[in-house]
Amino acid sequence: MARRGSPWLAAAALALLAGCSEMSSLGSSVGSTVSGWFTSSKPKPKPLEPITSPIAGRQVWSQRVDSVRFPLTVSVRDGVFTVAGTDGTVVALQADTGREVWRANVGAKLSAGVGSDGKVAAVVTRDNELVVLAAGGQVKWRKPLGVRVATAPLVAGERVFVLSVDRAVQAFDENDGSKIWVLKRPGDPLMLAQTGVLSAYKDTLIVGQGPRMTGVDPLRGTVRWEVPVATPRGANEIERLADLVGPAVRVGNLVCARSFQAAVGCVDAERGALGWSKVVGGTEGIAADDQFVVAADATDRISAWKTSNGEVAWTSEKLIYRDLSTPLAVGPMVVFGDGQGTLHWLARDTGATRLRLPTDGSAIAAGPVVSGTTLLAVTRNGGLYAFRPE
């Protein structure tokens, strides 16, 4: 990331199942959020099929944090995974060995994290406090936000950006925590307390505000462009909820993301124009590379669309009703975690299963991440499991 003054570079999860929603009031300025970890009443998962053309892989190390009961984002920077637990523990680990680089506790339970630029790490507590840690784990500064946050802060260009569930964005100075600007958008009656879109494209901050992907000037907090990824539909507020779900994935000029229960699409961030959008249900994030965008719908039916134009490349029902996580595209594979803590490696171009590896039996808490050849999965019980191909 460039330094300040030079060009700037770049809830809880919700399952809308019958009888499984929770509404909580956050005041008139924020509206109501829908959030919670819920027990699904889905049908039983389809039995797993034998793997006919397997690849080899193995677990290479494991570590542990407290349980993960918030929307976790694992930061990957310079060969280091930075992870957090519900109790406020933040830990940085060498990706290749699992060696602990530093560990800290911010003194409160977390609602969002972790964002990092390799110099500092940022999390948000359930008391709505932004906490920024120096590279060694010492608390650098804290700032009260006064609003609920479910998205990991973005640390870039010596600034810390925070997206709250009311879709407002705040920018803070990374060094001293002074507030630089705030961008507020018209509120809706209902908002999603789940990881949203907060990322970067060149010198533009990319933000999800409802079903719109918005390009923001990171220096001034002004809107450069905004593009609807989906058109909300439905007979009530819950059915019309269509916030963009993070993480967004950048592929060249395209930034691709899911609109909650409504669509999957890609925006040309260079032009500020919609590339394509396909109507499809689902609540978790997507994976993407230069060939395919891959995601599961609300029944865990997996689809792959051609990144260039959105045409359907393949679909698979092999993992339906398995509570799939946000996937990860890595090389010729796409990797999903499931509600039983199993990781599934699928061939990116066909969807055929190539490898399965277990963790601790609890659900995968965040989309898998990769550094070099090491893939990390984090479970709800706080297990950190690193895998590597052979």
C-alpha positions in Angstrom: 0.0 0.0 0.0 1.2 3.5 -0.8 1.9 5.9 2.0 -0.4 8.9 2.7 0.1 11.6 0.1 0.8 9.2 -2.7 -1.8 7.3 -4.8 -3.8 5.1 -2.5 -3.8 1.4 -3.2 -5.6 -0.8 -2.6 -24.1 -10.5 11.3 -23.1 -12.9 12.6 -24.0 -15.0 9.5 -27.6 -15.1 8.7 -29.6 -18.1 7.5 -33.1 -17.1 6.4 -34.7 -20.4 7.3 -38.3 -21.0 8.5 -38.5 -19.9 12.1 -34.8 -19.0 12.3 -34.6 -15.2 12.3 -33.8 -12.7 15.0 -34.6 -9.0 15.0 -32.8 -6.6 17.3 -33.4 -2.8 17.5 -30.4 -0.6 17.4 -32.2 2.7 17.5 -33.8 4.9 14.9 -30.6 6.0 13.3 -29.5 2.5 12.6 -32.8 0.7 12.2 -33.1 -3.0 12.9 -30.6 -5.7 12.0 -31.1 -9.4 11.2 -28.4 -11.6 12.6 -27.4 -14.7 14.6 -25.9 -18.1 14.5 -28.8 -20.5 14.0 -29.5 -24.2 14.0 -30.8 -25.2 10.6 -33.9 -27.2 10.0 -32.7 -28.1 6.5 -33.1 -31.7 5.2 -30.3 -34.1 5.9 -27.2 -33.6 3.7 -26.8 -35.8 0.7 -24.3 -38.7 1.3 -20.8 -37.9 0.1 -19.8 -39.7 -3.0 -16.5 -41.6 -3.4 -13.6 -39.5 -4.8 -12.7 -41.1 -8.2 -9.6 -38.9 -9.1 -8.1 -37.7 -5.8 -5.3 -35.3 -5.2 -3.0 -35.5 -2.2 -3.0 -33.1 0.7 -2.4 -33.1 4.4 -2.6 -31.1 7.6 0.8 -29.4 8.4 0.0 -27.6 11.6 -2.8 -26.5 14.0 -3.3 -23.9 16.6 -6.2 -22.6 18.7 -8.0 -19.5 19.7 -11.2 -19.0 21.7 -14.5 -19.9 19.9 -15.3 -17.9 16.8 -18.9 -16.5 17.3 -18.7 -13.4 15.1 -18.1 -12.7 11.4 -14.3 -13.5 11.3 -12.1 -12.4 8.4 -8.6 -13.8 8.5 -5.9 -11.3 7.4 -3.2 -12.6 5.1 -0.1 -10.4 4.7 3.5 -11.1 4.0 3.3 -14.8 4.9 1.4 -14.2 8.1 -2.1 -15.2 9.1 -3.7 -12.8 11.6 -6.7 -14.4 13.4 -9.0 -13.5 16.3 -11.3 -15.3 18.8 -14.5 -14.3 20.4 -12.9 -13.4 23.7 -10.8 -10.6 22.2 -7.6 -12.6 21.5 -5.8 -11.6 18.3 -2.9 -13.8 17.1 -0.4 -13.5 14.2 1.0 -16.8 12.9 3.7 -17.7 10.4 1.7 -19.3 7.5 4.3 -21.9 6.6 5.0 -23.2 10.1 2.2 -22.0 12.4 4.8 -20.3 14.7 3.3 -17.6 16.8 4.6 -14.1 15.8 2.6 -12.3 18.5 -0.6 -12.6 20.6 -2.7 -10.0 22.3 -6.1 -9.6 23.9 -8.1 -6.4 23.5 -10.0 -7.0 26.7 -13.5 -7.3 25.3 -15.4 -9.7 23.1 -15.3 -9.1 19.4 -17.9 -8.3 16.8 -15.6 -7.9 13.7 -12.0 -8.4 12.6 -9.3 -8.8 11.5 -8.0 -6.1 9.2 -4.3 -5.6 8.7 -1.8 -3.9 6.4 1.1 -5.9 7.9 2.0 -3.0 10.2 -1.1 -2.8 12.4 -4.2 -4.9 13.0 -7.7 -3.7 13.6 -10.7 -5.3 15.3 -14.1 -4.0 16.6 -15.5 -5.1 20.0 -19.1 -5.8 20.9 -19.0 -2.5 22.8 -18.6 -0.8 19.4 -15.0 0.2 20.0 -12.4 0.1 17.2 -9.1 -1.2 18.5 -5.9 -0.9 16.5 -2.8 -3.0 17.5 0.8 -2.4 16.6 2.8 -5.1 14.9 3.9 -6.6 18.2 0.3 -6.8 19.5 0.4 -3.7 21.7 -2.7 -1.6 21.6 -1.9 1.5 19.6 -5.3 3.3 20.1 -9.0 2.8 20.7 -12.0 4.8 19.4 -15.7 4.5 20.3 -17.8 4.1 17.1 -21.3 4.4 18.6 -22.7 1.9 16.1 -22.6 -1.8 15.5 -20.0 -3.3 13.1 -19.9 -6.8 11.6 -17.3 -6.2 8.9 -13.5 -6.4 9.5 -11.9 -2.9 9.2 -9.9 -2.3 6.1 -6.3 -1.0 6.8 -4.7 0.7 3.8 -2.9 3.9 2.8 -2.2 4.7 6.5 -5.9 4.8 7.2 -8.4 2.5 8.9 -11.8 2.3 7.2 -14.8 1.0 9.1 -18.2 -0.1 7.6 -21.0 -0.2 10.1 -24.3 -2.1 9.8 -26.1 1.1 9.0 -23.9 1.3 5.8 -22.0 4.3 7.0 -18.2 4.4 6.3 -15.7 6.1 8.6 -12.0 6.8 7.9 -9.5 7.1 10.7 -5.8 8.0 10.7 -3.8 4.8 11.3 -1.2 6.6 13.4 -3.3 8.4 16.0 -6.9 7.4 15.4 -8.2 10.8 14.5 -11.4 10.7 12.4 -10.8 12.0 8.9 -14.3 11.7 7.3 -17.6 9.8 7.5 -19.9 8.9 4.6 -23.5 8.3 5.5 -26.1 6.9 3.2 -29.9 6.9 3.5 -30.8 4.1 6.0 -33.2 1.3 5.3 -35.6 -0.2 7.9 -33.7 -3.5 8.0 -30.0 -4.1 7.7 -27.8 -7.2 7.5 -25.4 -7.8 10.4 -23.1 -9.9 8.4 -19.7 -9.3 6.7 -20.2 -6.7 4.1 -18.0 -5.4 1.2 -15.1 -3.2 2.1 -12.1 -3.4 -0.1 -10.0 -1.5 -2.6 -9.4 -1.1 -6.3 -6.4 1.0 -7.2 -7.1 4.4 -5.7 -10.8 3.7 -5.0 -12.4 2.4 -1.8 -15.0 -0.2 -2.7 -18.0 -0.3 -0.3 -21.2 -2.3 -0.2 -24.2 -0.1 0.6 -27.3 -2.2 0.4 -27.4 -3.9 -3.0 -25.1 -1.2 -4.4 -21.4 -1.4 -4.9 -20.0 2.0 -4.3 -16.7 3.5 -5.4 -15.5 6.1 -2.8 -12.6 8.6 -2.9 -10.5 7.4 0.1 -9.0 10.8 0.7 -12.3 12.8 0.9 -15.0 10.2 1.5 -17.0 11.3 -1.6 -18.8 9.0 -3.9 -17.2 8.4 -7.3 -19.7 5.9 -8.7 -22.3 3.4 -7.5 -23.7 0.3 -9.3 -26.6 -1.8 -8.2 -25.6 -5.5 -8.3 -29.2 -6.6 -7.6 -32.8 -5.3 -7.6 -34.4 -6.1 -4.3 -37.7 -8.0 -4.6 -40.2 -9.4 -2.1 -43.4 -8.9 -0.2 -41.7 -7.7 3.1 -38.6 -6.1 4.4 -36.7 -9.4 5.0 -37.4 -10.6 1.5 -36.2 -7.3 0.1 -32.9 -7.4 2.1 -30.2 -7.6 -0.5 -27.0 -6.2 1.0 -23.8 -7.1 -0.6 -22.0 -9.9 1.3 -18.3 -9.9 1.7 -15.7 -10.6 0.9 -15.7 -9.1 -2.6 -13.1 -10.7 -5.0 -11.1 -8.6 -7.4 -10.3 -10.2 -10.8 -8.5 -7.6 -13.0 -10.9 -4.7 -13.5 -13.8 -6.7 -12.1 -14.9 -6.7 -8.5 -17.3 -9.6 -7.9 -19.7 -10.1 -4.9 -22.9 -11.7 -3.8 -26.1 -9.7 -3.1 -27.7 -11.4 -0.1 -30.4 -13.9 -1.2 -30.7 -12.0 -4.6 -27.8 -12.2 -7.0 -24.2 -12.8 -7.8 -22.5 -10.2 -10.0 -19.4 -8.4 -11.1 -18.8 -4.7 -11.4 -16.2 -3.1 -13.7 -14.5 -0.9 -11.1 -12.4 0.9 -13.8 -15.6 2.3 -15.5 -18.0 2.2 -12.5 -20.4 0.0 -14.5 -22.1 -3.4 -14.1 -20.3 -6.2 -15.9 -23.0 -8.8 -15.2 -25.5 -10.0 -12.6 -27.3 -13.3 -12.3 -30.4 -13.8 -10.1 -29.5 -16.5 -7.5 -30.3 -17.1 -3.8 -27.7 -17.6 -1.2 -26.2 -15.9 1.9 -22.5 -16.6 1.9 -19.6 -15.0 -0.1 -18.1 -16.1 -3.4 -14.8 -17.3 -4.9 -13.5 -16.0 -8.2 -10.5 -16.1 -10.5 -9.9 -15.1 -14.1 -12.0 -18.1 -15.3 -14.9 -18.7 -13.0 -17.0 -17.1 -10.2 -18.2 -19.9 -7.8 -20.8 -19.8 -5.1 -23.4 -21.9 -3.3 -27.1 -21.0 -3.0 -29.3 -21.4 0.0 -29.6 -25.1 -0.5 -25.8 -25.4 -1.0 -26.2 -26.1 -4.7 -23.0 -24.9 -6.2 -22.8 -23.0 -9.5 -19.9 -21.6 -11.5 -20.2 -18.7 -13.9 -17.7 -17.6 -16.5 -16.0 -14.6 -15.1 -16.0 -12.8 -18.4 -19.7 -12.8 -19.1 -21.7 -14.6 -16.3 -22.6 -17.6 -18.4 -23.2 -20.8 -16.3 -20.3 -23.1 -16.7 -21.4 -25.9 -14.4 -23.6 -26.7 -11.4 -23.3 -29.4 -8.7 -25.7 -30.8 -6.0 -23.1 -33.0 -4.4 -22.8 -30.9 -1.2 -26.4 -29.8 -0.8 -27.6 -29.0 2.8 -24.1 -29.1 4.2 -24.0 -25.5 5.4 -21.2 -24.5 3.1 -18.8 -21.6 3.9 -17.6 -18.9 1.7 -15.3 -20.7 -0.8 -11.8 -20.0 -1.9 -10.4 -20.3 -5.5 -6.8 -21.6 -5.4 -5.1 -22.8 -8.5 -7.2 -25.3 -10.4 -9.3 -25.9 -7.2 -12.1 -24.2 -5.3 -12.4 -25.1 -1.6 -15.5 -25.0 0.6 -15.8 -25.7 4.3 -19.0 -27.2 5.7 -21.0 -27.3 8.9 -19.2 -30.5 10.1 -15.8 -28.9 9.7 -14.8 -30.8 6.5 -13.0 -29.1 3.7 -13.9 -30.0 0.2 -11.5 -29.4 -2.8 -13.5 -29.3 -6.0 -12.1 -29.1 -9.5 -12.6 -25.5 -10.6 -13.6 -26.3 -14.2 -16.0 -29.2 -13.5 -17.0 -29.2 -9.8 -15.7 -32.8 -9.3 -14.5 -33.6 -5.8 -10.7 -34.1 -5.6 -10.0 -34.1 -1.8 -11.7 -34.0 1.6 -9.9 -33.3 4.9 -11.5 -33.0 8.4 -10.9 -30.5 11.1 -12.4 -30.7 14.6 -16.1 -31.4 13.7 -17.4 -27.9 14.3 -18.5 -25.7 11.4 -16.0 -23.7 9.4 -16.2 -20.1 10.7 -14.8 -18.2 7.8 -13.9 -18.8 4.2 -10.6 -20.6 3.9 -7.6 -18.4 3.1 -4.2 -19.2 1.5 -0.6 -17.9 1.8 1.8 -19.4 -0.6 1.0 -23.1 -0.6 -0.6 -23.1 2.9 -4.4 -23.1 3.2 -5.9 -22.1 6.6 -9.3 -23.0 7.9 -10.8 -21.7 11.2 -13.6 -23.5 13.0 -16.4 -22.3 15.3 -14.6 -24.0 18.2 -11.5 -21.9 17.6 -9.4 -24.6 15.8 -6.9 -23.3 13.3 -6.0 -25.9 10.7 -3.3 -25.5 8.1 -3.2 -27.8 5.0 -0.8 -28.2 2.1 -0.9 -30.2 -1.1 1.6 -33.0 -1.6 
